[in-house]
């Protein structure tokens, strides 16, 4: 598991999203959830495609 930082679009609070490795041996490609809720304001956010 790897933590990624994203800012909420509404309150700009930093959120840490956990990503899982895509493959058994992969250390560079992670799978992230498509949507997540901000811990501060509860707003639904989407994960960027980058």
Buried (B, 14 or more C-beta within 10 A) or exposed (E): EEEEEBEBEEEEEEBEBEBEBEEEEEEEEBEBEEEBEBEEEEEEBEBEEE
